[in-house]
Amino acid sequence: MQRFITFEGIEGSGKSTQAARAAEFLSEHGVAFVATREPGGTGIGDAVRRILLDPANAGMAPLTELLLVGAARVQHVEEVILPALAEGKVVLCDRFEDSTRAYQGFGRQIPENLVTLLCSLTAAELKPGLTFLLDLPPEEGLRRARVRNRDLATESARPEDRIDREEIEFHRRVREGYVLLARDHPGRVRVVNAQETPDKIARRISRDLALFLKLG
């Protein structure tokens, strides 16, 4: 069983919150785990993340974005994910390959063969054993994201919102991509209604985690 668990969803879906809640659940049950995210998870990956999300880079070409995402993933897989799995730890990851297919494939409309090639080069045979897709309408997700960004913004730290600033049609395509991915991988992807309360969502995810990891 691949103890690699991912959290996916559009902007504002609450996936990062639920990934953190899942980490709390595993900690309470004494499960050794690593919590990480993409793009990022390493020093190199975090530097790439800043480039990808900086609104000053609004003119970034779609293929540039795809290649940067891939570069960050190679480092992440080699430096963080594979070593943790080799040690028998559970890995909780906020975004992975499904994000690439949804955002760069569907959102940016990069040809599927190029996205598939990039994913095969960067993640090799590594696939999540379980994925939680936090699903909600993009209009609601963007509303939440903008509230979050406003709350986080200070004079010294501006929110990273290049993706948030995309037109609504982009975010609709991303959600469509996620819906299709969930349809194609029903055994792995658990679709969670992100319009439920955070506590109700966390309880649902905790139940699924307990079953997946065979926790007593």
N, C-alpha and C positions, 0 to 999 in steps of 0.2 A: 504494500500500500504506500503510495506516495504521500508523505506527510507535509505536503506543500499546499497551502490554502490561500486563495486570493480573494480580494474584495474589489468589485468593479462597479461602475456607474457613471452617469453623466455628472457635470458640475452641480454641486449643491445637493447631491443625493444622500449625503450622510455616510458614505462608505468609510471615510477616515475615522469618524466617530465610532462606527461599529467595529472597525478593525481594532481600535483601542479598547473597546468593551470586550471584544473576544480575547484580547491579551490579558485583561483582568480576570476573565473566566478561567483561562488556562493557568494563570498564576495561582488562583484560589484552589485549583485541583492539583497543584504540584507538578504540572507538566512543563518540561524544559522546552523553551521556544525562543525564536528570534522574530522580532517584529521589524519590518522594513517597508520600503516604499519605492515606487518608480514614478517618473525618473528620479534617481537619487540612490540612497542607500550606501553610498561610498563617497569619499572625497571627490573623486573625479565625477561621479554621477551627480552629486549635488551642484558641482560647477556647471555641468551641462543643463541641469534643471533650471538654474538661474537664467541661462541663455534662452532656453525654450519658453519660459514664462514671463520674461521681461517684456512689458508692453512696448518698449523702445524698438523691439525686433519685429514689429508688425509686418514688415515686408519679407519675412523669411519665406523662401520657396518651400513648397510641400515636400519635395524630395530631400532638401536640407533637413527639414524637421524629422523625417523618417530616419535618416542616417544618424542624426544626433541621438534620437531615441534608441536606436540600435547600439550605438557606441556605449551609451550609459548602461544598457542591459548587459553587454558582454562583461563589463567590469563588475557589475552587480552579481551576476551569476557566478563568476569565477571567485570573487572575493568574499561574498556573503552567503548566497543561497546554497551552493553545492557543499561548501565546508560544513554548514549547519546541518544539512540533511545527512551528511556522512557521519556526523556525531550523534545521529539519532534524534535530533531536535525537530520540533514542529516549526515550520516557517509560515508566518502570517505576512502576506505581502499586499500592500495597498497599490493595486494596479499591476498588470503584467502583460502578457502577450495579447489578451483580449482587448485591452485598451488600444494597442497598436492597430489591430484590425478595425476597431470601431472608429477611432479618431483619425488615423492616417488613411486607412482604407476607405471607410464610408464617408467620414467627415471631409477629408481632403480629396477624396476620389482618386487616390493613387491606384493604379491597376493592381488587381488582386495578386497577380503572379509576382510582382515586385515586393508586395507586403509579405507574402508567403515566403519568398526567398530570404528576405531580411529576418523574419522570425526563425527560420530554420538555421540561419548562420549564427544568430545571437543566442538562441536558447537550446540548440541541438535537440536532444531527446527529452529535455526537461519540460514536463507538463504538470499543471496543478492537478491534485487529486480531487479537490473540491473548490468550487467558486461560488461566492455569493454575489449576485447581481442586484444592487439596490436600484429599483426602477421607479421612475416617476416622470410626469410630463416635463419636457425641457423648459417650458415657461415657468413652472414652479421651481425647478432646479436653479434657474438663473436668478429668480427673485431671491432665493435663499442665499445663493453665492454672493450677490451684491450686498445683502445685509451683512454677511460674514466679512466681506472685504472692507466695508465701511467700519465695522467694529474693530477690525485688526489694524486699520491704517493709523499710523502715527507719523510725526515728522521724521523719525529716524528709520522707520520700516514701512515701506509701501507694499501692499498686497501684490502678489504675482498673478496678474490677471490677463495675460495676452489671450488665453483661450476663452476666458469669460467674455471678452469683448467681441468675440465672433458673432456674426449675424445669427438670428434664430434658426434659419434654415440649416446652418452647419450643425447646430446642436440637435436638430430633428434627425438629421442623417446619422449622427452618432448614436442616438437612441435606437433608431431603426437597425443599425448594425448590431447593437447589443441584443435586441430582440431576436434577430435572425441567428446570432451565435448561440443564444440560449435554446432556441428551437433545434439547432443542429447538434447540441451536446446536452441532451436532457439528463443524462446520468451524472454529469459533472456540475452543471450550472443550476443553482437554486435561485429562482427569481423571488425576490422579497419586495413586497409593497412598501416603498420608501415613504409613503404618505401616512403610514401608521406612526404611533408615538415611538420615540427612541427606545423606551423601555420595552415595549411590546416587540419591536424588531430585535432587540438584544436577546430577549427570551427565546425567540424563534431560532436565532442563530446559535445560541448556546445549546439548545436541544439538538440541532443538527450536528454541531461539533461533538457533542457527547456521543452521539451514535456513530459518527464517522471515526472517531478516535477510540471508541469502545471504552469510554470512561464509566466507572462504576457509579 
